[in-house]
Amino acid sequence: MIDKDVLIRRASHGDELQIWQVHTNAVKVFIGRDYSQEIVEEYLPSEPIKNIENITWRSFFVAEINNNIVGYSAIMLATGKIPVILIHSDYVRQGIGSRLMMEMERLAKENGVEVLKLNSTYYGHKFYKTLGFVGDELGVEIGPKTGMKVPCYPMTKKLP
């Protein structure tokens, strides 16, 4: 069910702490369900980004309820890659991830992206399939801190 009180908007300076809090919660809860503590640590930043507006190689969006950020996502428009979409564990299964993905798709189409790409965790695989992504072969992603190989499902979606 999609909550009508959810606002999807571009992330801006001042959102960094709440984005970090959502990221930390979601990684611990959802990646922690299926992966080792070593892999969880690979995806936990030690501190918030200083100024999200300085990151120009990807477009960040947040999902907000009552001025509280409850989820966020990003897209790299040059490649169609969605490196992250995370929802705080208190707000999953309410349609927020779907709303964020709809915004990623809208922005991608506006910018001429024909195929979206992402690497799904075990937990997110079924969710992405319901949104039309394909990819059932297990692959690996290179972790952001140490470069460790992390099991994932590389997935794609052709945009109309």
N, C-alpha and C positions, 0 to 999 in steps of 0.2 A: 504494500500500500504506500503510495506516495503522499507524504505530508505536504499539505498546501502551504504551510508556514515555512517551508525550506526555501531559502534564497540562494541561488547559485550566482556567484559573481567572480570577477577577476580578483586574485589575491593582490594585496597592496601592502606597502610598508606599514608595520604595526600588527600584521597578522602572524608574524614569524613565531612568536611564543606559542600561540594556540595551535598553529600547524605542527610545530615540534611536539606538543603534547598529544595531538591526535596520532601523529606518526609513531611516537613511542608506545602509546597504548595499543594501537593496532598491530604493530610488529610483535610486541610481547604476547598479545592474546592470540592472534591468528597465525603468525609464523611460528610462534612458540608451540602451537598445537601439533604441528607436523614435522618440525625441523629441530635439529640439535641446538643447544644453548650457544655453541660456537657460531652457528649460522645466524641466530637471533642477534648476537652481538655485532655481526658483520653489517647489519642493517640499522643499527641504533646509532644515530649521530650523538656526539657528546654534548653538543649545544645547538641552539637554534641558529638558523641562517641569520646573518646580520641585517641584510636588506634584500628582501625577495625581489624588489624592483630592479636590482642590479643583475639579476640572472636573466639574460636576454635570449639565451639559446633554447628556452622552453617557456611555454605559457602556463602559468599556474592559475587554478580556479579553486574556490572554496565553497563548501556548502555550509550555510549558516542558519541556525534556529535561534530566535530571540537574541541576536547579536553574539552568539557563541558558535565558533567554528566546530563542526561535528564531522567534517570530512574534507578531503582535498584531492586534487588530481593535477596532472600536468601532461602536456603534449609537446613533442618536438616537431614543429610543423615542417621542417626541412626533410624529415624522414618518415613522418607519420607514426613515430614511436611514442607510445604512452608508457613512460617509465614508472609511473606511480598512480594509484588510485586507492586511497585508504579511508576507511570510515571508523570512527571511534566505536568501540565494542558496545557501548550503550545505545547506539543508533543503527545497528545493522538490521537488515531485513525490513526496512521501512521505505525502500525505493530511492534512497539517497544516492547510492552508487550508480543506479540506473540514470538518475537525473544528471549526475556529473558526466557519465559516459555520453549522454545525449548532447551535452554541451561540447564535449571533445569532438564528437562527430560533426556537429554543426560548424565548429571552427575549422575542422579539417576540410570539409567540403568547400567552405568559403575561400580557403587558401589553396585549392586545387589538389589536395591530397586524395589519392585514389584508393590506397590500402592503409588501414591501421594495423599496427604491429604492437605486440606486448608479450611479456614473459609472465605467465601466470604461476602463482603458488599452487600447491595441491588444493588448498582451501578455496581459492578463487576460480578454479578451473570450470566448475559447473556453472557458476554465475556468468562467466564470459560466454560460455556456450549458449546460454539462454538469450544472450544479446546478439547472437549471430556470428561469434568468432569461431574459427575452426583451428584444430590442432590438438591431436591426442597423443602425439609422440613425445616422450620425455626427452628433454634436452638439458642444457646447462646454461646458467647465467654466470658472469664473472662478478663476484661480490665487489661492492664499492670501496671497501677499506683495504683488504689484504689481497684481493684478487682471487680468493678461493672459488672453486667451482661449486655452484649451488644448483641442485636439481630444480627444473621448472618445465612448464609446458609453453614452448614458443607458439603463439597464436596469431592469426591474421583475420581481418575482416575487410572484404571489398565493399567500398562505399558506392551507393547508387549514383 
